[in-house]
Amino acid sequence: MTETRRVQIPIECGPLDLSSPHFAGIGGAGMSALARLLAEQGEQVSGSDIRTTLGMEQLRAVGCRIHLGHRAENLKEPSVVVWSSSIEGDNPELVAARRAGIPTAHRSQVLSQLMNGAAQSVVVGGTHGKSTTTAMLAVALDRRDPSWAGGGAVLGGRNARHGSRSLFIAEGDESDRSITAYRPQVAVVLNVDDDHPETFVDVSEIVEVFRDFVRGSRGLVVSADDPGAQALTALVRDQEGLRVVTFGESEGADVRITSIEAEGTCTWVTLRDLDGVMVTVALRVPGHHNALNAAAAFTAGRVLGVESGELAAGLGRFAGIERRMSLVGTADGVTVRDSFAHHPTAIAADLKAARSLTAGSVVAVFEPCGWTRTAALGPAMGRALAGADKAVLLPVTSTLSSPISEVTTDEIAAAVIEHGGRVHQAAGHAEAAGLLAGLVRPGDLVLTMGTGDVNLLGAQLLADRAATAVS
C-alpha cells in the first residue's frame, strides 16, 4: 500500500448486483483479487487500468475483459462499477456511471458482501504482514476449500480463489479505514504501527480504527508483543461476546513462540499451543517477522477450531508470496530478491532477513513511495536502510498528486550516513542501474525494495551479469 487519501465510503443501502461488475483500476492488489474471485465464481467481469501488468494478463486468462486506460466507453452496461481509494473522484468511468444511474461501490463493500455469505470468516489486519499472513492461512487451510482474497499473490500467481461458502479469508486495509466495513467472525490484528501520515494523526487514531474493526467480531487474534496491538487489546478485552486470543513471544501470550531456529531460507518455529502442547512449524520462508506471521495464522486457525497438526502441516506448504523477499534469481554469483517493504519497520525486518541469507554484502535499492509518507518517515527509513552494507536511493514516487511533491530523498540519505551506512542517490532508474552494477560483487545479495517499479532493476542487473558472464 502506497500513499492513500481520506475518502468517503458510502453507507451500503442494499445488496449489490455482482453479476457483471466493472472495476475501475482492476490492476490494483485488492481490486484484482476481487475481480479474480468473481470471475472464478462465474460472473462477467470487466475492468480498466492505466497500464498492463502480469496480474491483468492472469485476469484475462480467467475470463475478465480488460481495457487499457480509463474511458466512459469502457462501460458495457455493468451491474455495478467498483472503485478503490486510489481512484480519483473525477475518473471518467465513475462519472459516466453516475450520470447513467449505474450503481457504484467501493471495493470494501464488494468484499464485505462476499464475506457475509460465508459460514465462517476471517479478516487479517495490521500495519505489516497482513498479505503474507492472509496467504499463509489460505494455504494452511487449502484442504478445506476456502474462498480467499489477499493483497499479494502466492508464488505461482494467484491472490484470490473462489472456493466453498464454508470459509472466507480476506485481508483488510486500514490505510483508508475501509477495514471497519467488515464484520468477520475472527479478526486478526498483527500490529498497529505509525503509518499513513497522510491519513492518520498518530498511532492512537489507528488504534481506534482497529477498535471499530474488532467491534463486530466474536474472536480477536492479536499480538501480545506489539505496543500498538497491546493498546488495542486493553480497549476491547472486556467487550461482551468477544474472545481475545494473543500470540507472540511474550511470556503471557496464549499461543507463545518458545523458539525460532533459522537455516538459509527455512525457519523452524516452536509454539506452545492453547492446550499447552508444543507444536513445531517448519516454514519455507526466512525472517523473524515471518515466524510471527505464522504464529498469527496458526492461532487464527485454532480459534476457527482447526487441529494443530493440520495447521502445522499446512503452514509448511507455504512457499511465500510475490514481492515479499521473493527470489528473482542469481547470475554470476549475485543473488537478487525483491521486497514490497516501504515502511521503516518492514525495511529493517527484510534487511535483517537478507543478512541471514548471504555471507557477502547486502545491497539495498530503495524507491520511497508517497510524498507525505517520505516527508514524515524519511529519517526512520534512512535509519532502517543503514542496516544494508550499501544503499541506492531512487527518487520519491507517488500515484497521487500532492502540494508537497518537491520532497526528495535527502533526509533519507542523511539518516543512512548518520547511522553508519553507505548511500548513493540516483536521479532515476538508468543512473541507479549503473550505480548498482558498480557496487555488487560475487557473493552479494541485492534487495530491491518499494511498491513501484524498483523490481525492474533487479531483473536488469541479472540479465546484464548473465550476458557479461557468457561473453
N, C-alpha and C positions, 0 to 999 in steps of 0.2 A: 504494500500500500504506500503510495507516494503522497504528496501534498493533496489535501482534500479541502473542502469548504463546507460551511454550515449550510444545510439545505432543509427545506421544509417538506417533510414526507407527509403526504395527505393521509388523513384518517380513513381507513378502509370503510366503504359503505356497502359492501356486499361481496359475494364470491366473484372472482374474475373468470372470464371465459378464456381458457388457455388452449383452445383448440387450434388457433393459428396465430401465435404471438409473433410480434416483430421486435427485435432487440436493437435499440439504438446504442451502438458501442458493443457489439456482440463479441469482440475480441478480448474484452476485459476479463480478469481472472474469475470474478464472481458471475459475470454475465455469461461467459462461455460455459461455465459449469451448469447453470440453469438451462441454457439452450440445449446442451447435450442431453441432459436428463429428460427434458420434454420431448426431444426428437426420438430418444430411445423408447419413450412412452407411447410414441405413435402420433404425436401432434405435428402439424405442418408449420415448421419453424422457419422464420426468415430473420435477416438482420443486416446491419451495415457497420462498417468501421472505416477509419481513415487510412489504414494500411493493412496489408495481408500479413498474417503470421502463420506459423506452423499449426497453432491451435485452431485457426479458422479453416485451414485445409482439412483438419481432422473433423471439424463440424460438417464440412461439405460431404465428407465420406459417410456420415450418418444421416444424410438427407437434408441438411439445412441449406436454404437458399440465401446466399450472401452477396451483398453489393459492396463495392469499394467506393467510399465517400458517402456523406450524409445528404440525401436529397429527398424532397417530398414525393417524387415519382417512384421511390423505392417501396412505398406503401401500396400493397395489393390487397386492400380490404382486410387488414388484420383484425383479429378479435380484440387485441389489446396491444399497445405499444409500451414496451418496458424500457425504463431508463435507469441509470445509476447516478451516483453522486458526482461522477466525473463529467457528466453530460451537462452542457450549458442550457439554461432555460430557453435560449433562442435557437436551439437546434432545429433545423428546418423540418425534420421528421416529427418532432414533438409539436411544433407549431401547426403543421398540416393536420396532424391527428386531432388536435383540439378544435381546429376550425371545422373539421369534418364530423365532429361528435364521436370520434373513436376513443374509447377509454384509454387512459394512460396509467401506468403503475410503476412505482419504484421497485427495484429488483427484490428488496426485502419483503415486499408484500406478496410477491410470487413465491418466494421461498417459504414464507410463513404458511401460505395456503397449502403448499405441497406437504409440508411437515405436519400440519394439523390432521392430515388424512392417515397418519401412521399410528399404529397401536403403541409403539414406544418411540421416543425421540430424544436425541442428544444434540446440544449445540456447544461447540468448543469456542471459547473466547479467551482473550488475553492480549497483551501488547506484543508478545513474542511467542512464536512456536505454534500458533493455532493451526496453520496449514499443515504442518508436519504431524501434529497430534491428531487432527481430523483424519488424515490419511492413514496414520498408524492404526487408529481404532477401526476404520473401514476395512483395512487389510486383515486385522486380527479377527474380525467377525465375519469375514467373507463367506464362510460356510453357512452362515445364517441368512445369506442373500439380502443384505441391507440395501436400501437406496441411500445415496450419499452425494453431497456436493461440497467441494472444498475450493480453496484459493490457490492450490498448487497441484500440478499433475504428478502422479506417481511415475516412477521411471518406467517408460514404455508408453506413456502418453495420455491417460485419461485423468480428468479432475472431477468426474462425476459418474454416477451409474444409476440406472433405473433398475431397482430390484423389487422385492416384495413390499407390501404395505405394513409388514410387521415391525420394521425398524427403519428409522430415518436418522442419518448422522449428517450434521452440517457444521460449517464454520460460520461464526458470527463476527461482524465487523463493528468495532466500537468507534472507528475514526469519524463516522458521520452520525453516530448514535443509533444507527439502524438496528443494532443488536437488541435494543429494547422492544423491537416489534415481535420477538419470538417468545414463545411460552413452552419451552421443551419440558419433558418430564425430568431430564437431568441436564443441569447447566454445569459447564466446566469452565473454571477461571484459572488460567495458568499463572498469571502475573498481572500486576497493574503498575505500569511504569510511566514516567513523564514523557509523553509523546503527543504528536499532532498539536503543536503550539498554535497553529492557525485556527484550531477549533476549541481547545480547552485552555482555561486559565492556569490550572495547576493539576497535580495528581488527585487532589480531593474531588475535583469535578469529575474526573474519570471514574473514581471510585463510585460516585453517585450514579453514573451511567450503568455500571455493572450491578449496582444495587437494584436499579429498575429492571435490569435483565433477569436477575435472580427471582424477583418478586413473584412470578407466576409458576415457578418450578417446584417440584416435590423433592428434588435432590440437588445438592450442590457439591461438586468435587472441586476442591480449591487447594492451592499451595499453602503448605504450613511454613514455608521458608521466606517467601517474598513479602516485603513490608507492605506493599500496596494491597496484596491479597489478604494479609493479616488484618488490615484496616477494614476491608470488605467483610471478612468473617465476623469481626466484632459487631458490625452493624446488623447482620442478618441472622446470627446464630440463634436468637430467640424467636425468629419468625415462625409463626404457627404453621404446622404441617410441612416444614422444611427439614430434611435430613442433611446435615452437613458432614461431609467426609473429607478429611485432609490427607494430603500426600506430601512427601518430601524427605529431606534428610534430618529434619528437626526431631528431637527426642520424642516429642509428643504427637508426631504425625500418626494418623490412623493406619495408613499404609506407608511404612517407613523404608527408605533406602538405607540398607545397612552396609553395602559396599558397592563400589564401581571399579571394575578392572578393565583396562583397555589394552588392546594389542592391534596395531595397524588400524584398519577400518572397523574392527569388531569391538563391541563393548558388552561386558557381562554385568548385569545389574541384579543384585540380590535384594529382594523385598521381604519385609515382614508383613504378611497378609493381614486382613481384618481379623482372621481367626487365630493369629499368632504363628501360623505355619510359614516357614521360609520358602520362598519361590525365587528361582533364578531365571532371568530373561536374557537370552543370547541375542543381542542386537547386531545387525549388519551395517550399522551407521556409527560414525565416530562422534565424540564430543560429550562433555558433561551435560550440556543443555539437552541433548537427545535422551540421556538417561532420565532426566526429569520429565521430558515429554512422554517417554514410555511409561513412567510411573503414573502419570496422569491418565493415559489411555487405559492402563491396567485397572486403575481404581474406578474409572467410569464403567468399564466392563463388569467389574464386581458389583457395583451399585445396580447395574441392569440385571444382575442375577446370573452372570456367566461364570462358569467354573474357572479357577485359577489356571489349571493345566491347559485348557483350551486357549486362554488369553496368552499365556507364555509361548505356546507353540505358534499362535497366530502372529504375535509381535516378532517372532523370529523369522517370519516370512517377509517382513517389511524391508525393502531394499533402498528406501529413500524416495524423495521427490525431486523433481527438476528444479534447478536453481537454488538448492539448499545444500551447499557443499558438494554438488554433484560433479562427478569426474567428467571432464571434457576430453582428456586424452593425454598422451605422453609422446614427445618427439625429441630425439637427440638428447635424451637424459633429463629433459624438463617436463614436469607434470603440471597440468592446468586443471584447476577446479573452479566452479562458478557458484556464486552465492548471491542471494537476494538481499543480504544484510544491508541495511541503510540507517539503522538506529545504533547509537553507540554501544548499547548492551549487546546487540546481535553481532556487531562488528567484532567486539572483543571476544565473544564466545567462539565465533568461527575462526578467528586468528589463533586462539588457543588450541582449537581442534586441529588446525592446519599444522601447527608447530609439532604436534604429536605424530604427524604423518611423514615427516621428512627429516633427514639429518643435515640437509642443506639449508639454504636461506629461504625464508618466506617473503615473497614479493607480492604486495597488495596493490591492486589497481582499483581505485575507488571513484565512483561517479555519484556525487551527492545529488539528491533529488528533492526539490521543494525549496522555494525562496525563504519562507518563514521558518521552516524546519532548520535550514542551514544557518540562518541568522541566529536562531535560538540555541541550537545544539552543536554548532560548528566546533567550538573548543573541546567539547566532550568527544566529538567524532575524531578530532586530532589526537586526543589522549588515547583513545582506543586504537587508532591506526599506528601509534608508536609501538604497538606490540608486534608489528611486522619488522623485518630487517630493513626493508626498503619499501617506500610507498610512492605510487604515482597517482596524482590527482587530476581528474578531468574537470572541466567547468561544470557549474551547477546547471541542472536541467529541471524543467517542470512542465507538466501538462496543463497548468493553469496560469493565466496572466496574473500579475501582481504589481502593486505600486512599489515594491522593494526588489524589483527584478535585477538591480545592479549588484546584488550580493555576490561576492566572489569566494574563492577557496583560501584566501589569505589567512583568515583566522584559523582554519583547519591546519594549514601548513605550519603556522607559528606554534600551534599546540603540539604538533608532532615533534618539532625541534625541541621545544621546551621540555618534553618528556623523554628526550634521548633518542628519538627516531631520526631516520633519514627520509627526506621527501623531495619529490620533483613535481612541479606544476606544469601541466601541459595545456596548450591553447585549444586542443581538440584531439580527435581520435588519431589523426595522422601523426601528430607530434608524439602522442602517447605511445603509439606503436614503435616509433623509432627509439624512444627512451627505454621502453621495455626490452627491446631486442638487445640493447647495450648493457642492460643491468643483469640479465639472467645468465646463469652458468649451469652446466650439467649437475644434476642433483638437487636443483632448486624446485620449489613449489610456487607456482603463480596462482593467486586467488583474485579473480575478478569479482567486484562487489558493487551492488547497486541495483536499482529497479529498472534502469533504462537499457541502453544498447551496449553497455560495457562488456557484456559477454562476447561480443563480436571480436574484441581484441584478443581474447584467449584463443579463439579458433584461428585467427590470423597468425598469431605467434607460432602455433603448432604447424600450420601449413608452411610458413616461411622456414622454420627449422627443419622440417622434413625435406623440403626442397633443397636446402643447403647441404644437408647430410648426404643426399643422393648425388648431388653434383660434386 
